[in-house]
Amino acid sequence: MPMDPSVVEHVARLARLELSDEERQRFARQLGSILEYCATLNELDTEHVEPTSHVLTLTNVFRDDVAGTPLPRDAVLAAAPDHEDGFFKVPPIIETE
């Protein structure tokens, strides 16, 4: 069941998209199919289904936070495009008057 192309045009305008007539018709058909599928899902009995945030039981795996040997300052600064007085020199990102 295709959706009304005027609805697709309205959504496209909100998203600042320019659609051709062919795209508008195609998206109307596709969105209609998606809404039909959602209606089918709404008919499912989920009363005894526990809510989940993820279908898999994922557990974060972290490594130990161990400090390593730092790189020598001179070597790091030598690889930088620009440095001054032992610090990286970067272009300004905030303009001052």
C-alpha positions as CSV (number, residue, x, y, z in Angstrom):
1,M,0.0,0.0,0.0
2,P,1.9,3.1,-1.2
3,M,2.0,6.2,1.0
4,D,0.7,9.4,-0.4
5,P,3.5,11.1,-2.4
6,S,2.6,14.5,-0.9
7,V,3.7,13.1,2.5
8,V,7.0,12.0,1.0
9,E,7.4,15.4,-0.5
10,H,6.7,17.1,2.9
11,V,9.3,14.9,4.7
12,A,11.8,15.5,1.9
13,R,11.2,19.3,2.2
14,L,11.8,19.1,6.0
15,A,15.1,17.2,5.3
16,R,16.0,19.7,2.6
17,L,16.1,17.1,-0.1
18,E,15.1,17.6,-3.7
19,L,13.3,14.5,-5.1
20,S,12.4,13.7,-8.7
21,D,8.9,12.5,-9.4
22,E,10.3,8.9,-9.9
23,E,12.0,9.1,-6.5
24,R,8.9,10.5,-4.8
25,Q,6.8,7.6,-6.2
26,R,9.5,5.0,-5.3
27,F,9.9,6.3,-1.7
28,A,6.1,6.4,-1.3
29,R,5.9,2.7,-2.2
30,Q,8.9,1.8,0.1
31,L,7.6,3.8,3.0
32,G,4.1,2.2,2.6
33,S,5.7,-1.3,2.7
34,I,7.6,-0.3,5.9
35,L,4.5,0.9,7.6
36,E,2.6,-2.3,6.6
37,Y,5.4,-4.3,8.2
38,C,5.2,-2.1,11.3
39,A,1.5,-2.8,11.5
40,T,2.2,-6.5,11.3
41,L,4.7,-6.2,14.2
42,N,2.1,-4.3,16.2
43,E,-0.2,-7.4,16.1
44,L,2.4,-9.5,17.9
45,D,1.6,-10.5,21.4
46,T,4.6,-9.4,23.4
47,E,3.0,-9.4,26.8
48,H,5.2,-12.1,28.3
49,V,8.4,-11.0,26.5
50,E,10.9,-9.3,28.8
51,P,12.1,-5.9,27.5
52,T,15.8,-5.9,26.4
53,S,18.2,-3.2,25.4
54,H,20.2,-5.6,23.3
55,V,19.4,-9.1,22.1
56,L,22.9,-10.4,23.0
57,T,24.3,-10.5,26.5
58,L,27.3,-8.4,25.9
59,T,29.9,-7.7,28.6
60,N,32.5,-5.0,28.3
61,V,36.0,-6.4,28.2
62,F,38.6,-4.0,29.4
63,R,42.4,-4.4,29.6
64,D,44.3,-3.3,32.7
65,D,45.2,0.4,32.6
66,V,49.0,0.2,32.7
67,A,51.2,3.1,32.0
68,G,53.8,2.4,29.3
69,T,57.1,4.0,28.5
70,P,56.4,7.5,27.0
71,L,58.0,8.6,23.8
72,P,60.9,11.0,24.2
73,R,59.7,14.6,24.0
74,D,62.3,15.6,21.4
75,A,61.3,12.7,19.1
76,V,57.6,13.7,19.3
77,L,58.2,17.4,18.7
78,A,60.5,16.5,15.8
79,A,57.6,14.7,14.1
80,A,55.2,17.7,14.7
81,P,54.7,20.1,11.8
82,D,55.3,23.1,14.1
83,H,56.4,23.5,17.7
84,E,57.7,26.2,20.0
85,D,59.3,26.2,23.5
86,G,58.7,22.4,23.9
87,F,55.0,22.6,23.0
88,F,53.0,21.8,19.8
89,K,52.1,24.9,17.9
90,V,48.7,24.7,16.2
91,P,46.7,27.2,14.2
92,P,44.2,29.3,16.2
93,I,40.7,28.0,16.2
94,I,39.1,31.0,18.0
95,E,39.5,34.3,16.5
96,T,40.3,37.2,18.8
97,E,39.7,40.8,18.0
